[in-house]
Structure formats: structure tokens, C-alpha cells
């Protein structure tokens, strides 16, 4: 009954894989994050979040952005990175045919929930070589401390 599917030269699922690749090119990997704490791939800017005993460190990978167009805010335990990346398309290029467009342009916004032990009044942000490094210090009262025994 299904002999035609089993006799495909590249295997029965080759056409499904081709279709899936084409859909991913058009829509990206919508709804398919790489891990439980990540968002779907293709979110901009890509971020890494880590922690040390003294701070929570966030790296946002945003090359080609004017630092003046970046905005970092902390409100009620949520750190927000927003901004805008200008289009790389030259002015007056309406007749230009685009065959691939993988670079994000336009407005963007990413949020990171901060833990209760962070201090929103002690945030540092540095943008260098296309990487925005944000450090949110932990509250001194929440840091572990050694108790002297007498």
C-alpha cells in the first residue's frame, strides 16, 4: 500500500527533512529552545547568564549596534535589555533582491529575571567589541560569611 514511500531514493523521510529545513529558513526554530531556560534560537541578542558568589553576570552578544541605542533597566527584579539595530540595506535599494537575510534589524528586547539576592542599585554595564557585559552585584547581607568562633 505504501510501497511508493519506501522506495524513495534518499529514504522515506528525506522529503520531510527538506520541508522542515525550508520552514526553518522562513520561520526559524519557533518554540524550540535549546534548553529549559533558553528561548527559541534566533532571539536577539543572544545572551549568556551566569553567576559568581559576588554577582550575576549577563553577556548579550549584539555586534554592530551603536551603544547609544542600547538601554538597560532593572525594575522589580527584572533586567531588560532593549535597543535598535539599524538596517544594513543601503538607501535607495528598493530594487535589490534579497536571497538570504539572517541578520536581525529593528527594535529588540530581552528580559532576565534576577534572584532576590541581587542588588538593583549596583548594576554595571560595559559594551565592547559587540558584547554587552552586565554585572548585577549581590546584596552584602545575602553573601555567605564566616562566623568567628570564640
Order of alpha helices (4+ residues) and beta strands (2+ residues): alpha-alpha-beta-beta-beta-beta-beta-beta-beta
